[in-house]
Amino acid sequence: MAGIKIDGKIIAQSVKDRVKKAAEELRTQGIDPCLATILIGDNPASATYVRNKHKACQEVGIATKDHKLDAKITQSE
């Protein structure tokens, strides 16, 4: 059985195009799509992950809200 070559960049762009179109459609309905992130502490890997999510949202026209909290914060707070 032969393998099928998949171009990840083409697929990723296709997904971004669909999400951008969906976000635009929501805005025509008075809904402003937004991603809120909460980053607790200063883990560099987590900060990179959140930064990449915000960048992806910007590319497709989705607003973001970033909340950074100290590592010592308790769950009840």
N, C-alpha and C positions, 0 to 999 in steps of 0.2 A: 504494500500500500504506500503510495507516494504521499509525502507531506504537503501541506498547503502553506504557502508563504503568506504571512500576515504582516502588513506594514502598520506598526503601532502608531506612527505619527499621523497617518491618514485617518485611522480609526479615532484617535484622540481628537483630531480637528473636527471630525464628523460629530462627535459627542458635544464638543464645545459649541459648534454651530447650532445644534438642536437645543442646547440649554439656553443659549443667547436668544434664540427665537422664542422659547417658552417664557423667558424672563420679560421680553418685550410684550408678549401677549398678556402676561399678568399685569404689567403696568397699564395697558389699555383698559383693564378692568378695575383700575384703582388700587391694585395690590403692588406694593413695593417689596420685591424679594430681598431678603437680607440673611446673611450668615453671621451669627454671633459666636465668638470664640471666648473661652475662658482658659487662661494659662496661669497655672499655679506654680510658683517657684521660678527657677532660672535654668531649667534643663535645656541645654543647647539644641538637642535633637527635637524636643517638643516645640521650641521656638521656631526652628526651621520648618517643621510641619505646618504650624499655624501660619507662618509667613507665606508659604507656598499656597495654602488654601485661600488666603487673602488675595494673592496675585492671580490665582485662577478665577476668583470671583470678579476681580476687576476686568479681566479679559472678556468676560461674558456679560458684564453690566449688572452684576449683583452687588448690592451694598454690603458692607461689613461693619461689624462693631466688635472691637477688641477689648477684652477685660483682662487685666493682668493683676494677679493677687499674690501676696507674699506667701512664701512656703509655709509659714507658721500659722496660717489661717486655719480655723477649725471648721468641721463640716457644719456645725450649727450656725456659725457666723455667716 
